[in-house]
Amino acid sequence: MKFVTSLALLATAIAVSASPVQKIFNLVTSGASDASNNGLYLSTEHVDPLNSKAVFREKTDAADFYVVNGTVRYDAPNGAPFAIALVSGEGLQGDVEISVSPTTGSEGFSLTSEKELQTSNKDFGGWLVCAGDDDLQGLFYENSSAGDDVPERCDAVQLDVVYKTSS
């Protein structure tokens, strides 16, 4: 019986160790026409227990992201698995939400060989840095179903992946 138990534990250990290790990364802006919008680190601003806004903060306050099955995940300080989602809407400036359980818009993300975050969302026209409601600038997306102009007070950017080194 001890042999069977040991064998079961060994099989479990092998299965756990064979799980893919997620590469943790920060998201940083580049390619902005206004140089002050380059090098901004994506973070979150708490809205309510299940939702946060995507905002830019100092590098030391950057959120750590990883991709699982086309969803960009972020583990909140309380351990809750948040996900980035593109919120559908009528406006040219679409909201980017970071939510515990987004109902739509959280799938189809991937990292390019150039280490940029992209999405297969049909309404996605590009990433935007826009003035926020407070002192923090926010991350939005250009909703191509509403037009192809960059909204006023916004700057088109790329979101670059900067992998974190393990310590």
N, C-alpha and C positions, 0 to 999 in steps of 0.2 A: 504494500500500500504506500510505503514511503517513496518507493521508486516512481509510482504513478503520480504522486503529489509533486515530487521533484521535477518530473518530466513536464507536468502541467505548468509549473512555475517557470521553467526554462523556456517553454513555448511562449508564454505571456511576455517574458522579458525580451525575447527575440522580436516578437510582434511590436512591442512598444518601441524598441530601439530602431526598428525598421521604418517607423513613421517619419515622413519627411520633416525636416527642420525648416521652419519658416524663416526667411531672411527678413530681418527687421530693418526698416529704413525710415528716413525723414523725407518729407516732400518740400522742395525749395524752388522758388520762382526763378525764371530766367527768360531772356528774350523780350523784356518789356521795352516799350519806346521811352518810358521815363525810367532812367537808371535807378532811381530810388525804389522802384518796385521790383528790382532784381535782388536775389539773395534773401528773400523773406521766407521764414520757416512756418509751415502750416501747423496750427495747434487747434485747440477747441475753446469755446466759451460756453459755460453751462447755461442752459435755458430752463430746463426742468429735469426731473429725474430720468427721463427717457431720451431727451434730445439735447444737442449742443449745436452751436453755430461753428462753421469753419472759419477761423480767423488766423491772422498772422501775428506771431510773437517772436521774441528773441530766441536764438538757437538753444539756449539752456532750457527754454520752456516748450520746445518743439515736441509734438506728439510722435510716438513711435508707431508706425504702420506695418502691416504685412498683408499679403494677398492670399486668399483661400478660395479656390474655385471661382475666380473672376470677381470676388468681392474684396474690397479694400477694408481691412479690419483695423480697429484701434482698441486696445484694452484700457479702459478707464482706470483711474487710480483705485476704484472700488472693485476692479476685476471684471466689470460688465463688458461684454464684447460688443462694442459699437461698430457701425459700418457707415462708410461714406455713401450717400445717395444723391442723385440728381433729382430735384423735385420738379414735377411737371407744372407748367403754368402757361399763361398767355403772354407774359412780358418777355422782352428781349434779354433781360438780365435774369437768368434762372438761378434759383436758390440751390446751394449745396448744403445738405444737412448731414450731421453726424448723429446717428440715432441707434438706440439699442435694437430696434426691430423695424427697419424701414419696410413699408409695404411694397414699394416699387422703386426702380431706379438704382438699385444697389449692385446689380450684376453687370457683367460685360466689361469689367475693367481688366487691363493687362499692362505689363511693363514692356516697353519697346527695347530693341537692342541698343538704342541710344540712351537708355535709362530714363525714359519719360513715361509718365502715367497717361494712358489713353483709355477711351471707352468706345464701345460699339453702339452706344445709345444713338438712335437715329436723329434726335433733336440736338445733339451736341455739336456746337460750332467752335469750341475752344474754351480755354480757361480764362477767367477774368479776375483781376484784383480791383476791388471797388471800395470806395469810402464806406465805412460802416456806420452804424447808428451811434457809436461812441468813438473813442480814440483809436480803436483797432480797425485795421483794414480787413475786409472779408474776402473769402473765396466765393466766386460765383461762376456760372458758365454761360456762354453765349447760346441762347435758345434759337437755333437756326430755323425753327418752324415759325418764329415771329419776325424774322428778318436777318440781315447779315451785317449790320452796323454794330460797332462797339458802342455801348451806351455811354452817355456823358458821365464823367467822374470815374471811368473805368479804364483799365489798361489790359490789353491782351497779353497773356504770358504762357509759358510752358511750365509744367510741374515736373521738375527733375527729381529722380530718385537718388538719394545719398544713403548708401548702405552703412549701417552702424557696424563698427568692428566689435567683436566680442572681447570682453576683458578677461 
